[in-house]
Amino acid sequence: MKAVRIHEDGGPDVLRYEDAPDPVPSEGEVLIELRAASLNHLDIWIRKGLPSVPKPRILGADGAGVVVSGDGFNAGDRVVNARVVLCAATQGVPPVA
């Protein structure tokens, strides 16, 4: 899939549009097909290293979509994030009408 990722802390110049591995949910996680994603100040702070996080990192603290697989939800459930880590990346997701 394609994603905008950071590999180091810094300004907008550290953003890289590149190929990234397809996400696979671990135990207790859910894979969401994003229909809408956005950035907020948390993403700016993380990009700047406040706090520094493991890298590479895909930014995108806000989003909504449909559950693909994972624990605690049914495939097809519509969800919006509530303080979760989302992978704001493209993987053939159709645009929201």
N, C-alpha and C positions, 0 to 999 in steps of 0.2 A: 504494500500500500504506500501511498505518498503521505508525507507529514512534514510539518514545520517543526524542527527540533532545535534544541540548544545542546552544545557539547561543552560549554564553558560559561561562566558568569560574565555579564557585560551588558553593553547597550544593544540597540537593534541590529547592529552589525554581526552579532553572534547567531542570529536566526538563520537556519539552513533548511531549504525545501529539498527533501531527499526521500529516497526509498527507506522504509522502516519495516521491521517484521510484523506480520499479522498478529494482532493481540490474541492471547489465549488466557481465559480467566483461570486463576488459581482457586483453591478451595475458599469458599466464602465470598467470592467475587462474581460479578455479572458482566457479560459482554453485551454492550449496547451499540446498536446501529444508530449512529447519530443522525438526526434530522435537522438539528440546529445546534450551533456551538458559538461561543463567544469568549472573548478574553476580558478580564477585569484587572483591578489593581494587584490582586494576588499574583497573577501571571507576570506582571511587570516586576514585582518585588522578587519573585523566584528567578526571573531572568537576570536580575541585578545581583543575585546571591544573598538575598535577605529573606529567608534563610537559604543557604546553599543546599541543594538537593542532589541525589545521585543523578548522573548523566550517562548517556544522552537522555533528555527529557522532552516529551511532547507537551507543550503548554495548552491550556484550555480548561479553566476551572468551572465553566458554566456550560450546560448542555441539556438537550432533551432528545429522546429517541425511543426506539423499540428494543425490548430485550431479545437477544438472539439465543443466549444460553447462560447458565449459571445457577447459583444457589438462591433459593428463596423467592424466585419469580417464575412466571410461565413465559415461554417464548411468545412474543407478540404483545406482551404487556407494554403499555405506554408509560414512560418514566421521565422525570425531570430530576436532575441531580440535587442532592441536599448534602453538601460538604463531602463530596466524593472526588476521586481523581478520575478524570476523563481523558480519553485519548482523542484529541481533536484532529482527526486525520481523514483522508479520503480513501474509500474502499468501494467505489461504485455505488455510493449512496445517492439516490435521486434527490433533486432539489425539492424543498418544501413549497407546496403550492400556496 
